[in-house]
Amino acid sequence: MSVPLYQAKAEFFRMLGHPVRIRVLELLQDGPSPVRDLPAAIEVEAPCLSQQLAVSRRSGIVASTRQGSPVVHALAGGDVADLMRAARRILAEMLAGRGRLPAELKDAEAVAP
């Protein structure tokens, strides 16, 4: 029995529903990153990051490879980066309409293509 598309989409967005996973995806938009560099950039403990990376890998949204000693994480496809940019634009429009655009989004909109 197949899952209806709307249910699969809901599961997908639920998977994205953790701040650490979102932050990882934002950081990986700039390119692959060794796992050792991520905890400091995200400001979380390594076990929490590891757990959230495992969820992202199982879902297929993040890919991991071992390059020598370090494990390197990357977005599994360009569509993920597009989704993150679209989410930023949607959020900026929603919050700007309410007059509550955070400085982080204002700065990003100023440099966005």
Residue pairs with C-beta under 8 A, 6 or more apart in sequence:
3 11
12 59
15 21
15 55
15 56
15 59
15 61
16 22
16 25
16 61
18 52
18 55
20 42
20 44
20 48
20 49
20 52
21 52
21 55
21 56
22 84
23 41
23 42
24 38
24 42
24 49
24 52
24 53
24 56
24 62
24 73
25 56
25 61
25 62
25 75
25 80
25 84
26 84
27 33
27 38
27 41
27 42
28 62
28 73
28 74
28 75
28 80
29 75
29 81
29 84
29 85
31 74
32 72
32 73
32 74
33 41
33 72
33 73
33 74
34 67
34 70
34 71
34 72
34 73
35 49
35 53
35 64
35 70
35 71
35 72
35 73
36 70
38 49
38 53
38 73
39 45
39 46
39 49
42 49
53 62
53 64
53 73
56 62
57 63
57 64
60 76
61 75
61 76
61 80
62 73
62 74
62 75
62 76
63 73
63 74
63 75
63 76
64 71
64 72
64 73
64 74
65 71
65 72
65 74
66 72
75 81
85 112
88 105
88 108
88 112
89 112
91 105
92 101
92 105
92 108
92 109
95 101
95 102
95 105
